[in-house]
Amino acid sequence: VDGKLLEFIKDLHSGKLHKDFHNPPPPTQQTSTTTIVSVAVSLLFNTIINFICLEFSNSI
């Protein structure tokens, strides 16, 4: 996540986002793997946050 916002802004100003939108690069295995890992990390994070909130609410 570090640096992703800056990378997005640079891509926006350079026109890369516009070019990629109208002419997307071919999908690769690495992209698929990256997406799967991102989803897994997101689910794990949400599970941990939900657990912490549940434990906190039970202790009140």
C-alpha positions as CSV (number, residue, x, y, z in Angstrom):
1,V,0.0,0.0,0.0
2,D,2.9,2.3,0.7
3,G,3.5,4.6,-2.3
4,K,0.4,3.4,-4.2
5,L,-1.4,6.8,-3.9
6,L,1.7,8.6,-5.2
7,E,2.0,6.1,-8.0
8,F,-1.6,6.5,-8.9
9,I,-1.3,10.3,-9.0
10,K,1.8,10.1,-11.2
11,D,0.0,7.7,-13.6
12,L,-3.0,10.0,-13.6
13,H,-0.9,13.0,-14.6
14,S,1.2,11.1,-17.2
15,G,-1.9,9.9,-19.0
16,K,-1.0,6.2,-18.3
17,L,-4.4,5.6,-16.6
18,H,-6.2,6.9,-19.6
19,K,-4.1,4.8,-22.0
20,D,-4.5,1.7,-19.9
21,F,-8.3,2.2,-19.6
22,H,-8.8,2.4,-23.4
23,N,-6.0,-0.2,-24.2
24,P,-5.5,-2.4,-21.2
25,P,-2.4,-4.5,-21.0
26,P,-2.9,-8.3,-21.5
27,P,-3.6,-10.0,-18.2
28,T,-0.7,-11.9,-16.7
29,Q,-0.3,-14.6,-14.0
30,Q,1.4,-12.1,-11.7
31,T,-1.6,-9.8,-11.9
32,S,-3.9,-12.6,-11.0
33,T,-1.7,-13.7,-8.1
34,T,-1.4,-10.1,-6.9
35,T,-5.2,-9.8,-6.9
36,I,-5.6,-13.0,-5.0
37,V,-3.1,-11.9,-2.4
38,S,-4.7,-8.5,-2.1
39,V,-8.1,-10.0,-1.5
40,A,-6.7,-12.5,1.0
41,V,-5.0,-9.7,3.0
42,S,-8.1,-7.6,2.9
43,L,-10.2,-10.5,4.2
44,L,-7.7,-11.3,7.0
45,F,-7.6,-7.6,8.0
46,N,-11.4,-7.4,8.2
47,T,-11.6,-10.6,10.2
48,I,-9.0,-9.3,12.7
49,I,-10.8,-5.9,13.0
50,N,-14.2,-7.6,13.5
51,F,-12.7,-9.9,16.2
52,I,-11.2,-6.9,18.1
53,C,-14.4,-5.0,17.9
54,L,-16.4,-8.0,19.2
55,E,-13.9,-8.6,22.1
56,F,-14.0,-4.9,22.9
57,S,-17.8,-4.7,22.9
58,N,-18.0,-7.9,25.1
59,S,-15.7,-6.3,27.7
60,I,-17.9,-3.3,28.2
